[in-house]
Amino acid sequence: MKFAFKLVVLTLAMGVLLSCQNKTEKTETTNTIINEIPSVNGDKQDTFYQYSIWFAFVNRVFDGSLTVKELKTHGDVGLGSFDLLDGELVMLDGIAYRIRENGEISVGQDNDEIVYADAAFFNKEDVFFIEEPLIFNDLAAKLDIKKKSPHYFYIYKIHGSFKRIKLGGVPKVEPPFTEGLDVLIPNRPVFDAENITGTLVGFYCPDYIGNINAKGHHFHFISDDKKWGGHVMDFESSSTLEVQFDTKIKYKFDLPVSKDFENVNLSKEFQYN
């Protein structure tokens, strides 16, 4: 009897030990798996985000529903246009600025709507300096030297002083929309400034992006005093330019949910930088 009782106790003890060991192994395995899964925040940090598509924007889909508040969940730098083309958008350090066709600059409110946008969380990967005077047409070649590959996406913050700079706005439109970007852009309002300091916010898309986005480099500008801004058309730098950049390997876009987008005729093509 005593032997049988000892055997039962020993068996129970071994069972408890094995059970604890299995639980420990399962916990360690589970923790390992969890640690290997990228976090959602990590995905966002590597993602180039876009609202609507360039082809729709070209073909008069000018009524958007993305809010400034929602855009901020996808990035802290960005560019694009507000709803009804009521101002160019440039987002810097998490603040979305609206540059209207008369040159007036204001801070976009959370419920303001956007028709088209590129955005990303900027994580400075590297920085370099362009010390000699530079004109806008030569900027792309300087940036290309630092690219790992032309097949990735890139985000830029370029700060410096400019002897002169030419910026473009957009004219506000009302439905029904009769003219596309191919007509509106050549006739856009233009702002010229001299001896001004500020930041260029830029996005680069590879050629294979097609008509989803504008190919190549696309820059918007906001001055340090927040009195000048818009789409960059031309410039001549007057001092060293500090170029910060970030490579993005993920791409995400959301499509407008509207009758305009559902029924748009995507027949017209137009590209500009």
MIDO-915558 format. One record per residue (C-alpha): x, y, z. Coordinates in steps of 0.2 Angstrom, whole numbers, plus 5000, padded with zeros to 4 digits. Layout:
BEGIN
XYZ/...
END
This chain:
BEGIN
500050005000/501450125005/502350084988/500750114978/500450274987/502250334983/502050284965/500450394964/501250544972/502750524960/501650514945/500650664950/502250764953/502950714936/501350774928/501350944936/503250964930/502850914912/501351034912/502351174918/503651144905/502451134891/501651294897/503351374897/503851314880/502151374873/502351544881/504151564874/503551504857/502051624857/503251774863/504451734849/503051734836/502351894842/504051974842/504351924824/502652004818/502952184812/501852314822/500552414813/501452574818/503052494810/502152474794/501552654794/503252714797/503852634780/502352674770/502052804756/500252844758/499152914744/497352974743/496452954726/497452924711/498353044699/497352984684/495653024693/496353194698/496853234680/495053184675/494153304686/493753214701/493953374712/492753334726/493553234740/493153174757/494853134766/494953254781/496453334787/496253234803/496253074794/497753124783/498753154799/498552974804/499552934788/500953054789/501753204796/502353274779/501353284764/500753374748/499153384738/497653494735/496153534746/494353494741/493753584725/495553634722/495253764736/497153784740/498753684738/499153574752/500953564760/501053474777/502653494787/502953434805/501153374806/500453544802/499353544785/499453714777/498253784764/498953904751/497453974742/497454054724/497654224731/499254174741/498354174758/499054044769/498053964784/498253804794/497053674788/495653624801/495353444806/493753434796/494353514781/494253404766/495553354753/495353294736/497153224733/498653194744/500353104746/500853084764/502152984775/502952984792/504653064789/506052964797/507753044792/508752914784/510253024779/510653204776/511853284764/512153464759/512153554742/513453694745/513553774727/512153884720/510853774712/509353794700/507853694701/508153594685/509753524692/509053464708/508453294702/510153244697/510853294714/509553184723/509753034711/511553014716/511052974734/509652854729/509852664733/508852634718/507652724706/506352584710/506052644728/504952784734/505752934743/505253074754/506253234755/506353384767/507553514759/507853674769/508853834763/508854004756/508354054739/508854204728/507254174719/505854054719/504254034708/502753944715/501153884708/499353884716/497753814710/496153904705/494553844715/493253764705/491453734707/490353584700/490053534687/491853524683/492153564665/494053584664/495453464669/497153494675/497853494657/496853664656/496953724674/498853694677/499553804662/498353944668/498753924687/499054074698/500954104701/501854174716/503654244714/504754284729/506554334731/507854314745/506754194755/507054044767/506053894769/505753704766/505353604751/504353444755/504553324741/503953154735/504753034722/503852904713/504652784700/504152784682/503252614684/501952704695/501052744679/499452854681/499252814699/500352954704/501453094696/503053014690/504753084697/504953214709/503553324715/503953474727/502853594737/503653744747/503253834763/504253984769/504953994787/503854134791/502354044783/501954184771/502354104755/502053924748/501453824734/501953704721/503753724716/504053774698/505753854698/507053924710/508853974712/509653934729/510754074737/511553964751/511853784756/510353674755/510153544768/509353384760/508553254772/507753104764/506852944769/506652784758/504952704758/504652524753/502852504756/501452594746/499652614750/498252714742/496352744746/495152774733/493752904734/492052834738/490952944727/489852944712/491153054703/492552924705/491352784701/490852864685/492452954679/493052934662/494952894664/495352944646/496453094648/498253084653/499353224660/500953224669/501953364676/503353394689/
END
